Amino acid sequence: MSTLLLSLTRENPLPGLAVASLNLVVALSLVGLSLLLGATISLLAWMQALVDRGVVPIRRAAERRANP
């Protein structure tokens, strides 16, 4: 069976090239999607860190002012 497939690809390489180019497009889109997702998650984590740092309970803020 494999020799039959190999003989078909030797005669007409276009189907193999089409599958290879499709694999390349899928791989590049997955890499791009993972980079976008990573950047989004890191941006959300950074924004949450900024919000958490700005919100300080009143007692702790008063203690910081009293004990410099």
N, C-alpha and C positions, 0 to 999 in steps of 0.2 A: 504494500500500500504506500509506503513512504517513497519508494522509487517512482511510483506513478505521480505522486505530488511533486517530487523533485523534477521529473521530466516536464511537468506542466509549467513549473516556474522557470525552467530554462527556456522554454519556448516563448512564454509571455510573462515578463517580469512586472507588468503594470499592476496586477492585483496585490502582489507582495509589497510594491512601493506604496500603494494606497493604504494598506494596513499599517505599514511602518509610519507613514505620515500621520495617520489617525492616532496611532500610539503616541507620537511625539506631541501632537496637539493636546491630547488628554493629559499627558504628563506635565506639560508646561502650564496648562490651566490649573491642575491640582497644586503645583508649586506656587503659582500666583495666589490661589485661594488660601493656601496655608500661610503665606506671608501676610496677606491682608487680615486674616483672622488673628495672627499673632500680634500685628500692630494694633488692631482694635482692642484686644484684650489688655495689652500693655497700656494703651491710652486710658482705658476705663479704670485700670488699677491705679494709674498715676492721678487721675481725677479724684478717685475715692480717697487716696492718701492726702490730697490737698484739702478735701472737705473734712476728713477726720482730724487733721492737724488744726484746722481753724476752729472746730467745735471743742471747747474745753469746758468741763463742768465749772460752775461758779465757785465752788469751794476750792478747787485746785488753783483757779486763777487768783483767788484772794490770798491763798497761801504763798503763791509765787510773788505777789506784790509785797506781802508782809515780810518774807524772808528772801532778800535779794542775794 
